Amino acid sequence: MLTLLTLSFHIIYATVGVGIPLLIMIAQWVGIKKNDEHYILMARRWARGFVVTVAVGVVTGTAIGLQLSLLWPNFMELAGNVIALPLFMEVFAFFFEAIFLGIYLYTWDRFEDQRKHLMLLIPVAIGAAMSAFFITTVNGFMNAPQGFDFANGAFTNVNPIYAMFNAATPTKVSHVVVTAFMTSAFILASIASFRLVRGSNHIYYKKALYLTMKVGLVFAIAAALIGDFSGKYLAEYQPEKLAAAEWHFETEGYAPLVLFGVLDEDNEAQYAIKIPYALSILGHGSPSAEIIGLNDFPEDETPPLFIHYLFDLMVTIGMGMVALALVYWIGVKRGWAFVSTKPFRWLLVLGGPLSILAIEAGWWMAEFGRQPWILRGIMLTSEAATSSEHVDLMLILFAGLYFILGVGTVVILRRMFRNNPVEKELSEQGGGET
């Protein structure tokens, strides 16, 4: 429970930490290209807020490292020497990002040529993406362990590089990075839309909304495409997770994709939407392809069936955001009036929180879908956990810490931008167009 709480809280800051640097870089690049002070100001304001989230991300990331040793000592004893390299490299990537972020912020007014200043963002974005890469390879290793020989309860002939580049790495890393870009874009779009709903008609927010929704649309489509590859990975390497997520019990071809619904006593899906042949296509690219059913696995090695709802939630929100962003983009291009109405802008406001919820659902599915294994096929979660009696106390203490950090983040960001509104900053720069 404590690990679930920590990961659920940290994933919000980790997602923003990976995605926001690219958004800052795009805004500043557009500002330079168009000689538009609004986009330059976007980059500056987003960078200020980003620093706050980075600081909190450091605390929650440190908590995860601490909990790995305290809560999962048997796992770290067994697999620590295999995954130590990506864990170390993740810390290095973060410091690489943080150093250049500090230089970027400190030198904002020290470059006459904004293009030179923009170059400082490249290592920030690279460091953020590499941080996601290294930590995700650890999760990939837990799902598809390789790079060692296992005998007599110990790992021998360890190859950390081979372990990092496991079968799960390509789809997991690409999905994590792309959805981080997508979610960060929709969060910023949500903020811009909220300002417009609350009465501001400043062109700054309109430009911010259009830019972030367009970027969000691109990465939402990319996430959907990568999701297809993820389905094929699961069919090949973790068929029990795919079967549990789709309530697919009998091995068969022409398998339908099951969305929503509930299970009856005979494990038959009721009130569900079934898309013919779609699961076979998702798993192997052919409508006649055979999909392994959950009944082919030992009952004590099958994931919990509630991950079906997590899968549905993730996919529904993802496809909904693709549709919403596409309608907005086409509407702006064609001059549809309803995309500027309050009801539609409220939908855009909801897009940010819903995207975060989709990220959470995706991670919950990934973690619960691996159960009962912490290291698939080798070590059970029950074997890896600590036997300490003080975990409940730690849960209360860390929950209090996360509450303080969460509330503190909101308060600091609100005060930061409320005391420095767009209009004020533009007037100080000699702008202020509305």
HUHU-V974935 format. One record per residue. N is the residue number from 1. RES is the residue in three letters. SS is DSSP state (H for helix, E for strand, L for the rest). PHI is phi in degrees with one decimal (none if undefined). OMEGA is omega in whole degrees, -180 to 180 (none if undefined). Layout:
n=N res=RES ss=SS phi=PHI omega=OMEGA
n=N res=RES ss=SS phi=PHI omega=OMEGA
//
This chain:
n=1 res=MET ss=L phi=none omega=-179
n=2 res=LEU ss=H phi=-65.8 omega=178
n=3 res=THR ss=H phi=-64.4 omega=178
n=4 res=LEU ss=H phi=-61.1 omega=179
n=5 res=LEU ss=H phi=-61.8 omega=-178
n=6 res=THR ss=H phi=-64.2 omega=180
n=7 res=LEU ss=H phi=-64.5 omega=-179
n=8 res=SER ss=H phi=-64.9 omega=179
n=9 res=PHE ss=H phi=-77.4 omega=-177
n=10 res=HIS ss=H phi=-67.0 omega=-174
n=11 res=ILE ss=H phi=-61.9 omega=178
n=12 res=ILE ss=H phi=-65.2 omega=-179
n=13 res=TYR ss=H phi=-72.5 omega=178
n=14 res=ALA ss=H phi=-65.7 omega=179
n=15 res=THR ss=H phi=-63.2 omega=178
n=16 res=VAL ss=H phi=-63.3 omega=-179
n=17 res=GLY ss=H phi=-62.9 omega=178
n=18 res=VAL ss=H phi=-82.7 omega=-171
n=19 res=GLY ss=H phi=-85.7 omega=-173
n=20 res=ILE ss=H phi=-63.0 omega=-180
n=21 res=PRO ss=H phi=-54.5 omega=178
n=22 res=LEU ss=H phi=-65.6 omega=179
n=23 res=LEU ss=H phi=-64.4 omega=177
n=24 res=ILE ss=H phi=-61.7 omega=-178
n=25 res=MET ss=H phi=-64.6 omega=179
n=26 res=ILE ss=H phi=-64.4 omega=-179
n=27 res=ALA ss=H phi=-62.0 omega=-179
n=28 res=GLN ss=H phi=-67.7 omega=178
n=29 res=TRP ss=H phi=-63.8 omega=178
n=30 res=VAL ss=H phi=-64.0 omega=178
n=31 res=GLY ss=H phi=-61.4 omega=179
n=32 res=ILE ss=H phi=-67.8 omega=-178
n=33 res=LYS ss=H phi=-63.4 omega=-177
n=34 res=LYS ss=H phi=-94.5 omega=-174
n=35 res=ASN ss=L phi=52.7 omega=-174
n=36 res=ASP ss=L phi=-116.8 omega=-177
n=37 res=GLU ss=H phi=-67.4 omega=-179
n=38 res=HIS ss=H phi=-65.5 omega=180
n=39 res=TYR ss=H phi=-69.0 omega=176
n=40 res=ILE ss=H phi=-61.9 omega=179
n=41 res=LEU ss=H phi=-66.7 omega=176
n=42 res=MET ss=H phi=-55.9 omega=-180
n=43 res=ALA ss=H phi=-58.1 omega=-177
n=44 res=ARG ss=H phi=-68.0 omega=-179
n=45 res=ARG ss=H phi=-70.0 omega=179
n=46 res=TRP ss=H phi=-63.4 omega=180
n=47 res=ALA ss=H phi=-64.8 omega=178
n=48 res=ARG ss=H phi=-62.0 omega=180
n=49 res=GLY ss=H phi=-65.0 omega=-179
n=50 res=PHE ss=H phi=-61.7 omega=-179
n=51 res=VAL ss=H phi=-59.9 omega=180
n=52 res=VAL ss=H phi=-63.8 omega=-179
n=53 res=THR ss=H phi=-67.5 omega=177
n=54 res=VAL ss=H phi=-63.3 omega=-179
n=55 res=ALA ss=H phi=-60.5 omega=179
n=56 res=VAL ss=H phi=-68.7 omega=178
n=57 res=GLY ss=H phi=-60.1 omega=177
n=58 res=VAL ss=H phi=-62.9 omega=-179
n=59 res=VAL ss=H phi=-64.8 omega=-177
n=60 res=THR ss=H phi=-69.6 omega=176
n=61 res=GLY ss=H phi=-65.0 omega=176
n=62 res=THR ss=H phi=-64.3 omega=179
n=63 res=ALA ss=H phi=-62.6 omega=179
n=64 res=ILE ss=H phi=-64.2 omega=178
n=65 res=GLY ss=H phi=-59.9 omega=179
n=66 res=LEU ss=H phi=-65.0 omega=-177
n=67 res=GLN ss=H phi=-71.0 omega=176
n=68 res=LEU ss=H phi=-58.2 omega=-179
n=69 res=SER ss=H phi=-78.9 omega=-175
n=70 res=LEU ss=H phi=-80.4 omega=-173
n=71 res=LEU ss=H phi=-95.7 omega=-176
n=72 res=TRP ss=L phi=-128.5 omega=-175
n=73 res=PRO ss=H phi=-64.0 omega=-179
n=74 res=ASN ss=H phi=-69.1 omega=177
n=75 res=PHE ss=H phi=-66.0 omega=-179
n=76 res=MET ss=H phi=-66.6 omega=178
n=77 res=GLU ss=H phi=-65.5 omega=-178
n=78 res=LEU ss=H phi=-77.4 omega=-171
n=79 res=ALA ss=H phi=-106.3 omega=-175
n=80 res=GLY ss=H phi=-56.4 omega=-178
n=81 res=ASN ss=H phi=-72.8 omega=179
n=82 res=VAL ss=H phi=-83.3 omega=-174
n=83 res=ILE ss=H phi=-103.0 omega=-180
n=84 res=ALA ss=H phi=-62.6 omega=-177
n=85 res=LEU ss=H phi=-61.6 omega=179
n=86 res=PRO ss=H phi=-64.1 omega=177
n=87 res=LEU ss=H phi=-64.8 omega=177
n=88 res=PHE ss=H phi=-66.7 omega=-178
n=89 res=MET ss=H phi=-66.4 omega=177
n=90 res=GLU ss=H phi=-64.9 omega=177
n=91 res=VAL ss=H phi=-65.1 omega=178
n=92 res=PHE ss=H phi=-61.0 omega=180
n=93 res=ALA ss=H phi=-62.7 omega=179
n=94 res=PHE ss=H phi=-64.8 omega=179
n=95 res=PHE ss=H phi=-64.1 omega=175
n=96 res=PHE ss=H phi=-58.8 omega=178
n=97 res=GLU ss=H phi=-64.6 omega=-175
n=98 res=ALA ss=H phi=-64.9 omega=-180
n=99 res=ILE ss=H phi=-61.8 omega=-179
n=100 res=PHE ss=H phi=-72.7 omega=175
n=101 res=LEU ss=H phi=-65.3 omega=177
n=102 res=GLY ss=H phi=-61.5 omega=178
n=103 res=ILE ss=H phi=-63.9 omega=-180
n=104 res=TYR ss=H phi=-59.7 omega=-179
n=105 res=LEU ss=H phi=-68.9 omega=-176
n=106 res=TYR ss=H phi=-67.6 omega=-174
n=107 res=THR ss=L phi=-100.5 omega=-175
n=108 res=TRP ss=H phi=-55.9 omega=-177
n=109 res=ASP ss=H phi=-96.6 omega=-175
n=110 res=ARG ss=H phi=-105.7 omega=177
n=111 res=PHE ss=L phi=-116.4 omega=173
n=112 res=GLU ss=L phi=-73.5 omega=179
n=113 res=ASP ss=L phi=-97.2 omega=-178
n=114 res=GLN ss=H phi=-62.2 omega=-180
n=115 res=ARG ss=H phi=-64.9 omega=178
n=116 res=LYS ss=H phi=-68.5 omega=178
n=117 res=HIS ss=H phi=-65.5 omega=179
n=118 res=LEU ss=H phi=-59.9 omega=-178
n=119 res=MET ss=H phi=-60.1 omega=179
n=120 res=LEU ss=H phi=-67.0 omega=-180
n=121 res=LEU ss=H phi=-77.4 omega=-178
n=122 res=ILE ss=H phi=-60.9 omega=177
n=123 res=PRO ss=H phi=-65.0 omega=176
n=124 res=VAL ss=H phi=-64.7 omega=180
n=125 res=ALA ss=H phi=-65.8 omega=179
n=126 res=ILE ss=H phi=-64.6 omega=179
n=127 res=GLY ss=H phi=-60.9 omega=179
n=128 res=ALA ss=H phi=-64.5 omega=-180
n=129 res=ALA ss=H phi=-67.0 omega=-180
n=130 res=MET ss=H phi=-69.0 omega=176
n=131 res=SER ss=H phi=-60.2 omega=177
n=132 res=ALA ss=H phi=-64.3 omega=-180
n=133 res=PHE ss=H phi=-60.0 omega=-174
n=134 res=PHE ss=H phi=-65.7 omega=-177
n=135 res=ILE ss=H phi=-71.3 omega=180
n=136 res=THR ss=H phi=-73.0 omega=176
n=137 res=THR ss=H phi=-64.3 omega=176
n=138 res=VAL ss=H phi=-64.5 omega=178
n=139 res=ASN ss=H phi=-64.7 omega=177
n=140 res=GLY ss=H phi=-61.9 omega=178
n=141 res=PHE ss=H phi=-61.5 omega=179
n=142 res=MET ss=H phi=-67.6 omega=179
n=143 res=ASN ss=H phi=-87.2 omega=-178
n=144 res=ALA ss=L phi=-136.9 omega=-175
n=145 res=PRO ss=L phi=-64.8 omega=177
n=146 res=GLN ss=L phi=-159.0 omega=179
n=147 res=GLY ss=L phi=90.5 omega=-179
n=148 res=PHE ss=L phi=-166.2 omega=167
n=149 res=ASP ss=E phi=-108.9 omega=-177
n=150 res=PHE ss=E phi=-116.3 omega=-180
n=151 res=ALA ss=E phi=-149.6 omega=178
n=152 res=ASN ss=L phi=56.4 omega=177
n=153 res=GLY ss=L phi=73.1 omega=-179
n=154 res=ALA ss=E phi=-140.8 omega=177
n=155 res=PHE ss=E phi=-90.2 omega=174
n=156 res=THR ss=E phi=-130.0 omega=-180
n=157 res=ASN ss=L phi=50.0 omega=-176
n=158 res=VAL ss=L phi=-72.5 omega=175
n=159 res=ASN ss=L phi=-125.5 omega=-175
n=160 res=PRO ss=H phi=-59.9 omega=-180
n=161 res=ILE ss=H phi=-66.4 omega=179
n=162 res=TYR ss=H phi=-63.8 omega=178
n=163 res=ALA ss=H phi=-65.9 omega=179
n=164 res=MET ss=H phi=-63.8 omega=-177
n=165 res=PHE ss=L phi=-91.6 omega=-180
n=166 res=ASN ss=L phi=-80.6 omega=-176
n=167 res=ALA ss=L phi=-63.1 omega=-178
n=168 res=ALA ss=L phi=-83.6 omega=-173
n=169 res=THR ss=H phi=-57.8 omega=-175
n=170 res=PRO ss=H phi=-56.6 omega=-177
n=171 res=THR ss=H phi=-73.2 omega=-178
n=172 res=LYS ss=H phi=-66.7 omega=-178
n=173 res=VAL ss=H phi=-65.2 omega=-179
n=174 res=SER ss=H phi=-62.6 omega=180
n=175 res=HIS ss=H phi=-68.4 omega=180
n=176 res=VAL ss=H phi=-62.9 omega=-177
n=177 res=VAL ss=H phi=-67.5 omega=-178
n=178 res=VAL ss=H phi=-65.8 omega=179
n=179 res=THR ss=H phi=-69.1 omega=174
n=180 res=ALA ss=H phi=-66.1 omega=176
n=181 res=PHE ss=H phi=-61.7 omega=-179
n=182 res=MET ss=H phi=-61.7 omega=-177
n=183 res=THR ss=H phi=-64.7 omega=179
n=184 res=SER ss=H phi=-61.4 omega=179
n=185 res=ALA ss=H phi=-63.8 omega=-178
n=186 res=PHE ss=H phi=-72.2 omega=175
n=187 res=ILE ss=H phi=-65.0 omega=179
n=188 res=LEU ss=H phi=-64.8 omega=177
n=189 res=ALA ss=H phi=-64.6 omega=179
n=190 res=SER ss=H phi=-61.6 omega=179
n=191 res=ILE ss=H phi=-66.0 omega=180
n=192 res=ALA ss=H phi=-62.8 omega=180
n=193 res=SER ss=H phi=-65.1 omega=179
n=194 res=PHE ss=H phi=-63.3 omega=178
n=195 res=ARG ss=H phi=-63.8 omega=178
n=196 res=LEU ss=H phi=-69.4 omega=178
n=197 res=VAL ss=H phi=-63.9 omega=-178
n=198 res=ARG ss=L phi=-79.4 omega=170
n=199 res=GLY ss=L phi=115.7 omega=178
n=200 res=SER ss=L phi=-72.7 omega=178
n=201 res=ASN ss=L phi=-116.6 omega=-175
n=202 res=HIS ss=L phi=-69.4 omega=-178
n=203 res=ILE ss=H phi=-63.3 omega=177
n=204 res=TYR ss=H phi=-55.2 omega=-178
n=205 res=TYR ss=H phi=-70.0 omega=177
n=206 res=LYS ss=H phi=-66.1 omega=178
n=207 res=LYS ss=H phi=-67.0 omega=179
n=208 res=ALA ss=H phi=-63.0 omega=180
n=209 res=LEU ss=H phi=-64.3 omega=-178
n=210 res=TYR ss=H phi=-64.9 omega=-179
n=211 res=LEU ss=H phi=-63.1 omega=-175
n=212 res=THR ss=H phi=-71.4 omega=177
n=213 res=MET ss=H phi=-68.8 omega=179
n=214 res=LYS ss=H phi=-67.3 omega=177
n=215 res=VAL ss=H phi=-64.6 omega=179
n=216 res=GLY ss=H phi=-60.1 omega=179
n=217 res=LEU ss=H phi=-62.6 omega=-180
n=218 res=VAL ss=H phi=-58.6 omega=-176
n=219 res=PHE ss=H phi=-78.5 omega=175
n=220 res=ALA ss=H phi=-67.7 omega=176
n=221 res=ILE ss=H phi=-64.9 omega=178
n=222 res=ALA ss=H phi=-61.6 omega=180
n=223 res=ALA ss=H phi=-63.8 omega=178
n=224 res=ALA ss=H phi=-64.5 omega=179
n=225 res=LEU ss=H phi=-65.5 omega=179
n=226 res=ILE ss=H phi=-67.5 omega=176
n=227 res=GLY ss=H phi=-59.1 omega=176
n=228 res=ASP ss=H phi=-64.0 omega=177
n=229 res=PHE ss=H phi=-65.2 omega=178
n=230 res=SER ss=H phi=-63.5 omega=177
n=231 res=GLY ss=H phi=-62.2 omega=179
n=232 res=LYS ss=H phi=-71.0 omega=175
n=233 res=TYR ss=H phi=-63.2 omega=-179
n=234 res=LEU ss=H phi=-61.8 omega=-180
n=235 res=ALA ss=H phi=-61.0 omega=-177
n=236 res=GLU ss=H phi=-87.3 omega=-170
n=237 res=TYR ss=H phi=-111.2 omega=179
n=238 res=GLN ss=L phi=-135.0 omega=-176
n=239 res=PRO ss=H phi=-62.2 omega=179
n=240 res=GLU ss=H phi=-67.6 omega=178
n=241 res=LYS ss=H phi=-69.3 omega=179
n=242 res=LEU ss=H phi=-63.3 omega=-180
n=243 res=ALA ss=H phi=-64.9 omega=179
n=244 res=ALA ss=H phi=-67.9 omega=-179
n=245 res=ALA ss=H phi=-66.4 omega=-177
n=246 res=GLU ss=L phi=-110.5 omega=-179
n=247 res=TRP ss=L phi=50.3 omega=-179
n=248 res=HIS ss=L phi=-105.0 omega=-170
n=249 res=PHE ss=L phi=-99.1 omega=-177
n=250 res=GLU ss=L phi=-105.7 omega=177
n=251 res=THR ss=L phi=-68.0 omega=-177
n=252 res=GLU ss=E phi=-165.3 omega=172
n=253 res=GLY ss=L phi=-91.0 omega=-178
n=254 res=TYR ss=L phi=52.0 omega=-174
n=255 res=ALA ss=L phi=-75.8 omega=179
n=256 res=PRO ss=L phi=-82.7 omega=173
n=257 res=LEU ss=E phi=-91.5 omega=-176
n=258 res=VAL ss=E phi=-101.0 omega=178
n=259 res=LEU ss=E phi=-118.3 omega=176
n=260 res=PHE ss=L phi=64.1 omega=179
n=261 res=GLY ss=L phi=84.1 omega=176
n=262 res=VAL ss=E phi=-137.0 omega=179
n=263 res=LEU ss=E phi=-96.8 omega=174
n=264 res=ASP ss=L phi=-90.4 omega=-176
n=265 res=GLU ss=L phi=-64.7 omega=-180
n=266 res=ASP ss=L phi=-97.1 omega=-179
n=267 res=ASN ss=L phi=58.0 omega=173
n=268 res=GLU ss=L phi=-101.9 omega=-179
n=269 res=ALA ss=E phi=-73.9 omega=178
n=270 res=GLN ss=E phi=-111.8 omega=178
n=271 res=TYR ss=L phi=60.2 omega=-178
n=272 res=ALA ss=L phi=-98.7 omega=172
n=273 res=ILE ss=E phi=-97.7 omega=-180
n=274 res=LYS ss=E phi=-112.8 omega=179
n=275 res=ILE ss=E phi=-98.8 omega=-174
n=276 res=PRO ss=L phi=-57.0 omega=174
n=277 res=TYR ss=L phi=65.5 omega=-171
n=278 res=ALA ss=H phi=-67.4 omega=-180
n=279 res=LEU ss=H phi=-69.9 omega=176
n=280 res=SER ss=H phi=-63.9 omega=178
n=281 res=ILE ss=H phi=-67.7 omega=179
n=282 res=LEU ss=H phi=-62.5 omega=-176
n=283 res=GLY ss=H phi=-77.6 omega=-173
n=284 res=HIS ss=H phi=-136.5 omega=176
n=285 res=GLY ss=L phi=80.5 omega=-179
n=286 res=SER ss=L phi=-138.0 omega=-179
n=287 res=PRO ss=L phi=-65.6 omega=-179
n=288 res=SER ss=L phi=-96.0 omega=-175
n=289 res=ALA ss=L phi=-63.7 omega=-179
n=290 res=GLU ss=L phi=-82.9 omega=177
n=291 res=ILE ss=E phi=-110.4 omega=-179
n=292 res=ILE ss=L phi=-66.8 omega=-179
n=293 res=GLY ss=L phi=-89.4 omega=-176
n=294 res=LEU ss=H phi=-67.3 omega=-180
n=295 res=ASN ss=H phi=-69.2 omega=180
n=296 res=ASP ss=H phi=-83.4 omega=-178
n=297 res=PHE ss=L phi=-111.8 omega=175
n=298 res=PRO ss=L phi=-57.4 omega=-175
n=299 res=GLU ss=H phi=-59.4 omega=-178
n=300 res=ASP ss=H phi=-82.6 omega=178
n=301 res=GLU ss=H phi=-120.3 omega=180
n=302 res=THR ss=L phi=-102.0 omega=179
n=303 res=PRO ss=L phi=-67.8 omega=178
n=304 res=PRO ss=L phi=-65.9 omega=-174
n=305 res=LEU ss=L phi=-73.4 omega=-180
n=306 res=PHE ss=L phi=-69.4 omega=177
n=307 res=ILE ss=H phi=-65.3 omega=174
n=308 res=HIS ss=H phi=-57.7 omega=-179
n=309 res=TYR ss=H phi=-69.7 omega=177
n=310 res=LEU ss=H phi=-66.0 omega=177
n=311 res=PHE ss=H phi=-61.8 omega=179
n=312 res=ASP ss=H phi=-60.2 omega=-179
n=313 res=LEU ss=H phi=-63.2 omega=-180
n=314 res=MET ss=H phi=-62.0 omega=-177
n=315 res=VAL ss=H phi=-67.5 omega=-179
n=316 res=THR ss=H phi=-62.1 omega=179
n=317 res=ILE ss=H phi=-65.4 omega=-179
n=318 res=GLY ss=H phi=-59.6 omega=180
n=319 res=MET ss=H phi=-69.2 omega=176
n=320 res=GLY ss=H phi=-63.8 omega=179
n=321 res=MET ss=H phi=-70.5 omega=174
n=322 res=VAL ss=H phi=-60.5 omega=-179
n=323 res=ALA ss=H phi=-64.1 omega=-179
n=324 res=LEU ss=H phi=-63.7 omega=-180
n=325 res=ALA ss=H phi=-66.7 omega=180
n=326 res=LEU ss=H phi=-67.1 omega=178
n=327 res=VAL ss=H phi=-61.7 omega=179
n=328 res=TYR ss=H phi=-61.4 omega=-177
n=329 res=TRP ss=H phi=-63.3 omega=178
n=330 res=ILE ss=H phi=-65.0 omega=-180
n=331 res=GLY ss=H phi=-61.7 omega=178
n=332 res=VAL ss=H phi=-66.3 omega=-179
n=333 res=LYS ss=H phi=-63.9 omega=-176
n=334 res=ARG ss=H phi=-96.5 omega=176
n=335 res=GLY ss=L phi=75.7 omega=177
n=336 res=TRP ss=L phi=-69.7 omega=-174
n=337 res=ALA ss=H phi=-68.4 omega=-172
n=338 res=PHE ss=H phi=-67.6 omega=-180
n=339 res=VAL ss=H phi=-73.1 omega=177
n=340 res=SER ss=H phi=-106.4 omega=179
n=341 res=THR ss=L phi=-83.3 omega=-179
n=342 res=LYS ss=H phi=-62.0 omega=-180
n=343 res=PRO ss=H phi=-57.4 omega=-180
n=344 res=PHE ss=H phi=-69.3 omega=179
n=345 res=ARG ss=H phi=-66.0 omega=175
n=346 res=TRP ss=H phi=-65.8 omega=175
n=347 res=LEU ss=H phi=-62.5 omega=178
n=348 res=LEU ss=H phi=-66.7 omega=176
n=349 res=VAL ss=H phi=-62.2 omega=-180
n=350 res=LEU ss=H phi=-68.3 omega=-178
n=351 res=GLY ss=H phi=-58.7 omega=180
n=352 res=GLY ss=H phi=-64.7 omega=178
n=353 res=PRO ss=H phi=-60.3 omega=179
n=354 res=LEU ss=H phi=-65.6 omega=178
n=355 res=SER ss=H phi=-65.2 omega=176
n=356 res=ILE ss=H phi=-63.8 omega=179
n=357 res=LEU ss=H phi=-62.2 omega=178
n=358 res=ALA ss=H phi=-65.1 omega=177
n=359 res=ILE ss=H phi=-61.5 omega=179
n=360 res=GLU ss=H phi=-61.7 omega=-179
n=361 res=ALA ss=H phi=-61.8 omega=179
n=362 res=GLY ss=H phi=-63.3 omega=180
n=363 res=TRP ss=H phi=-70.7 omega=178
n=364 res=TRP ss=H phi=-61.5 omega=178
n=365 res=MET ss=H phi=-63.3 omega=-180
n=366 res=ALA ss=H phi=-62.2 omega=-177
n=367 res=GLU ss=H phi=-77.9 omega=178
n=368 res=PHE ss=H phi=-69.3 omega=-179
n=369 res=GLY ss=L phi=-69.7 omega=177
n=370 res=ARG ss=L phi=-87.6 omega=-177
n=371 res=GLN ss=L phi=-63.6 omega=12
n=372 res=PRO ss=L phi=-89.6 omega=-175
n=373 res=TRP ss=E phi=-94.6 omega=164
n=374 res=ILE ss=E phi=-92.7 omega=174
n=375 res=LEU ss=E phi=-129.0 omega=-166
n=376 res=ARG ss=L phi=-51.9 omega=176
n=377 res=GLY ss=L phi=81.3 omega=-175
n=378 res=ILE ss=L phi=-123.0 omega=-176
n=379 res=MET ss=E phi=-133.5 omega=176
n=380 res=LEU ss=E phi=-77.1 omega=178
n=381 res=THR ss=H phi=-59.5 omega=-180
n=382 res=SER ss=H phi=-64.7 omega=179
n=383 res=GLU ss=H phi=-77.9 omega=-174
n=384 res=ALA ss=H phi=-89.6 omega=-172
n=385 res=ALA ss=L phi=-76.2 omega=177
n=386 res=THR ss=L phi=-71.8 omega=176
n=387 res=SER ss=L phi=-104.3 omega=-178
n=388 res=SER ss=L phi=-62.8 omega=179
n=389 res=GLU ss=L phi=-89.9 omega=-174
n=390 res=HIS ss=L phi=-103.8 omega=-178
n=391 res=VAL ss=H phi=-65.7 omega=-180
n=392 res=ASP ss=H phi=-61.6 omega=178
n=393 res=LEU ss=H phi=-65.2 omega=178
n=394 res=MET ss=H phi=-61.9 omega=179
n=395 res=LEU ss=H phi=-60.1 omega=-180
n=396 res=ILE ss=H phi=-64.6 omega=-178
n=397 res=LEU ss=H phi=-65.3 omega=-179
n=398 res=PHE ss=H phi=-70.1 omega=177
n=399 res=ALA ss=H phi=-61.7 omega=176
n=400 res=GLY ss=H phi=-63.5 omega=178
n=401 res=LEU ss=H phi=-61.9 omega=-178
n=402 res=TYR ss=H phi=-67.4 omega=177
n=403 res=PHE ss=H phi=-63.1 omega=180
n=404 res=ILE ss=H phi=-63.4 omega=-180
n=405 res=LEU ss=H phi=-65.4 omega=-180
n=406 res=GLY ss=H phi=-65.3 omega=179
n=407 res=VAL ss=H phi=-64.5 omega=180
n=408 res=GLY ss=H phi=-61.7 omega=178
n=409 res=THR ss=H phi=-60.2 omega=-179
n=410 res=VAL ss=H phi=-63.2 omega=-178
n=411 res=VAL ss=H phi=-63.9 omega=-178
n=412 res=ILE ss=H phi=-64.3 omega=-179
n=413 res=LEU ss=H phi=-65.3 omega=179
n=414 res=ARG ss=H phi=-62.7 omega=-180
n=415 res=ARG ss=H phi=-66.8 omega=-179
n=416 res=MET ss=H phi=-57.7 omega=-175
n=417 res=PHE ss=H phi=-89.2 omega=176
n=418 res=ARG ss=H phi=-70.6 omega=179
n=419 res=ASN ss=L phi=-80.1 omega=178
n=420 res=ASN ss=L phi=-132.0 omega=-179
n=421 res=PRO ss=L phi=-65.7 omega=-179
n=422 res=VAL ss=H phi=-55.9 omega=-177
n=423 res=GLU ss=H phi=-59.0 omega=-180
n=424 res=LYS ss=H phi=-66.1 omega=-178
n=425 res=GLU ss=H phi=-68.6 omega=179
n=426 res=LEU ss=H phi=-69.5 omega=179
n=427 res=SER ss=H phi=-66.8 omega=178
n=428 res=GLU ss=H phi=-67.7 omega=178
n=429 res=GLN ss=L phi=-92.2 omega=179
n=430 res=GLY ss=L phi=88.3 omega=180
n=431 res=GLY ss=L phi=-103.9 omega=177
n=432 res=GLY ss=L phi=107.8 omega=178
n=433 res=GLU ss=L phi=-61.9 omega=178
n=434 res=THR ss=L phi=-123.0 omega=none
//
